[in-house]
Amino acid sequence: MLKNVKHIFFDLDKTLWDFDTNSFLALKELYLKHELSAHGIPSIEEMVDIYYKINQKLWAEYAKNNISKETLRTERFNQTFEYFGIYNYQLAFQFGLDYVEISPQKNNLFPHAKEVLEYLYSKYQLHIITNGFEEVQYIKLKSSGIINFFNAIITSEKAKAKKPDKIIFEYALNCTKALPENSIMIGDDLDVDIKGALNVKFRAIHFTPQSAGKTSDDYISINSLCKLKEIL
């Protein structure tokens, strides 16, 4: 077991909250609502495949502060629709508004998430560090029933910096009165969550549900949240 841990910082999307499942359900609902098959998009699966690629590229630009939150929210759908020959900015804009409203209300968590949080809650101070949009992340935490497990919810908008920037981790330490040597970060993104945390002397656990992950002297890899009960 890891020793001298007092504060555990979790990423939210793709670590506790099952982003891919919840996003797909929201997109499917909106695909039907906006009758996109009649607009020329053959299936939800084809749309999602293109959307995920475009969304990933735009999030990378947002992380570099090259585009605004508002641009990201609309342009990811505008570009997706244009790929299928739909040049309707108003439709993309409305679709983006609907997605931001519906998606965070989906409440699927990764297996064992609540069970593990209940176990850890009695032993440690738990916090969130997320690059997700502040108003959306609070809805996700509430709708999935896990918000009360966390003492502090640190967003990139509050910290005015995004992971892996040291500033957001230092902001989190200041907010929680934690020390790096007593802190551990748990997240799915090796570059953003894990390397970012290691750069400020946190310990780190890499959550890789699709594989066993690689072995490292610098951090621990797990493919199931229930393994946290063995480590912490």
C-alpha positions in Angstrom: 0.0 0.0 0.0 1.1 3.5 -0.7 2.1 5.4 2.5 1.7 9.0 3.6 -1.1 9.7 1.3 -3.6 12.2 2.7 -5.1 13.9 -0.5 -6.3 12.1 -3.6 -7.0 14.1 -6.7 -9.1 12.5 -9.4 -9.6 13.5 -13.0 -13.3 13.2 -13.9 -13.9 12.5 -17.6 -12.7 9.0 -18.6 -11.6 8.3 -15.1 -14.7 8.3 -13.0 -17.4 9.5 -15.4 -17.7 7.3 -18.5 -17.3 10.0 -21.1 -17.5 7.8 -24.2 -20.7 6.0 -23.1 -22.4 9.2 -22.0 -21.4 11.2 -25.0 -22.6 8.5 -27.4 -26.0 8.3 -25.7 -26.4 12.1 -25.9 -25.3 12.2 -29.5 -27.7 9.4 -30.4 -30.5 11.2 -28.7 -29.8 14.4 -30.6 -29.2 12.6 -33.9 -32.8 11.4 -33.7 -34.2 14.7 -32.4 -32.7 16.7 -35.2 -33.5 14.1 -37.8 -29.9 14.0 -39.1 -30.6 11.0 -41.3 -32.9 13.2 -43.4 -30.0 15.7 -43.7 -27.7 13.1 -45.2 -25.9 11.6 -42.2 -26.3 7.8 -42.8 -26.0 6.6 -39.2 -25.1 7.7 -35.7 -22.1 5.4 -35.8 -20.6 7.2 -38.8 -21.4 10.6 -37.3 -19.7 9.7 -34.0 -16.6 8.4 -35.7 -16.1 11.7 -37.5 -17.2 13.8 -34.6 -14.7 12.2 -32.2 -11.8 12.9 -34.5 -12.8 16.5 -35.0 -13.5 17.0 -31.3 -10.1 15.7 -30.3 -8.3 18.1 -32.7 -10.3 21.1 -31.5 -9.8 20.2 -27.8 -6.1 20.1 -28.5 -6.4 23.7 -29.9 -8.4 24.7 -26.9 -5.8 23.3 -24.6 -3.2 25.5 -26.3 -5.6 28.5 -25.9 -5.9 28.9 -29.6 -9.7 28.8 -29.6 -12.3 29.8 -27.2 -14.8 27.5 -25.3 -17.6 28.9 -27.4 -15.8 28.2 -30.7 -15.1 24.7 -29.6 -18.7 24.0 -28.6 -20.1 25.0 -32.0 -17.3 24.3 -34.4 -16.9 20.6 -33.5 -20.4 20.0 -34.8 -20.2 22.5 -37.6 -17.2 20.7 -39.0 -18.8 17.3 -38.5 -21.9 18.4 -40.4 -19.8 19.9 -43.2 -18.0 16.6 -43.6 -21.3 15.1 -44.5 -22.2 18.0 -46.8 -24.4 19.9 -44.4 -23.7 23.6 -44.4 -26.0 24.8 -41.8 -24.3 26.8 -39.0 -27.5 27.5 -37.1 -28.2 23.7 -36.9 -24.6 23.1 -35.7 -25.0 25.9 -33.1 -28.3 24.5 -31.8 -26.9 21.0 -31.8 -24.0 22.2 -29.7 -26.3 23.9 -27.2 -28.4 20.8 -26.9 -25.3 18.6 -26.4 -24.0 20.7 -23.6 -27.3 20.5 -21.9 -28.0 16.8 -22.4 -24.6 15.1 -22.2 -23.7 16.0 -18.6 -27.0 14.7 -17.3 -26.1 11.2 -18.4 -24.9 9.4 -15.3 -22.8 6.3 -16.3 -19.7 5.8 -14.2 -16.9 3.4 -14.7 -17.4 0.0 -12.9 -16.7 0.2 -9.1 -16.5 4.0 -9.1 -19.0 4.6 -6.3 -17.8 1.6 -4.3 -14.2 2.8 -4.4 -15.1 6.4 -3.6 -17.0 5.2 -0.6 -14.0 3.2 0.5 -11.6 6.1 0.0 -13.9 8.7 1.5 -13.4 7.4 5.0 -9.6 7.4 4.8 -8.6 10.4 2.6 -9.6 13.8 1.5 -10.8 13.5 -2.1 -10.7 16.2 -4.8 -11.3 16.7 -8.5 -8.9 18.3 -11.0 -10.5 18.7 -14.4 -9.9 20.6 -17.7 -13.6 20.2 -18.4 -15.9 23.2 -18.5 -16.8 24.3 -15.0 -20.6 24.4 -15.2 -20.7 21.1 -17.1 -18.5 19.3 -14.7 -20.7 20.2 -11.7 -23.7 18.8 -13.5 -21.9 15.5 -14.2 -20.9 15.1 -10.6 -24.4 15.8 -9.4 -26.2 13.7 -11.9 -24.0 10.7 -11.3 -24.4 11.1 -7.5 -20.8 11.5 -6.6 -20.4 15.2 -5.9 -20.6 14.8 -2.1 -17.4 12.6 -2.0 -15.2 15.6 -2.9 -13.9 18.4 -0.7 -12.6 20.5 -3.6 -13.5 20.7 -7.3 -10.6 22.3 -9.2 -11.4 23.3 -12.7 -9.1 24.8 -15.3 -11.4 27.8 -15.5 -11.0 28.5 -11.8 -7.2 28.0 -11.9 -6.9 29.9 -15.2 -4.6 27.1 -16.4 -5.1 23.6 -17.9 -3.4 20.3 -17.0 -0.6 19.5 -17.4 0.4 23.1 -16.5 2.0 23.3 -13.1 -0.2 26.2 -12.3 -3.4 24.2 -11.9 -1.7 21.6 -9.6 -0.2 24.4 -7.5 -3.6 26.0 -7.4 -5.1 22.7 -6.2 -2.5 22.4 -3.5 -3.2 25.9 -2.3 -7.0 25.4 -2.3 -6.8 22.1 -0.3 -3.8 23.0 1.9 -2.2 19.7 0.7 1.5 19.0 0.2 2.9 17.3 -2.9 4.4 14.5 -0.8 1.0 13.7 0.7 -0.8 13.9 -2.7 -1.6 11.5 -5.5 -3.2 12.1 -8.9 -5.5 9.5 -10.5 -6.3 10.0 -14.2 -6.6 8.4 -17.6 -4.4 10.7 -19.7 -0.7 9.9 -19.4 0.5 13.3 -20.7 -2.1 15.5 -19.1 -2.8 13.9 -15.8 0.2 11.7 -14.9 3.1 13.6 -16.3 1.5 16.9 -15.1 1.2 15.5 -11.6 4.8 14.1 -11.6 6.1 17.5 -12.6 4.9 18.9 -9.3 6.1 15.9 -7.2 2.7 14.3 -6.8 2.6 10.5 -7.0 0.4 9.2 -9.7 -1.9 6.3 -10.8 -2.7 5.9 -14.5 -6.1 4.5 -15.1 -6.1 2.5 -18.4 -9.4 0.5 -18.6 -8.7 -0.8 -22.1 -5.3 -2.4 -21.2 -3.0 -3.3 -18.4 -0.9 -0.3 -19.1 2.8 -0.1 -19.1 5.0 -0.7 -16.1 6.9 2.4 -14.8 9.1 3.3 -11.9 7.4 6.7 -11.8 3.7 5.8 -11.5 1.3 2.8 -11.1 -1.0 1.6 -13.9 -4.4 0.0 -13.2 -7.2 -1.1 -15.5 -9.9 -1.3 -12.9 -10.9 1.2 -10.3 -11.4 -1.6 -7.8 -7.6 -2.1 -7.7 -7.4 1.2 -5.8 -8.7 -0.6 -2.7 -5.5 -2.8 -2.9 -3.2 0.2 -3.4 -4.7 2.8 -1.0 
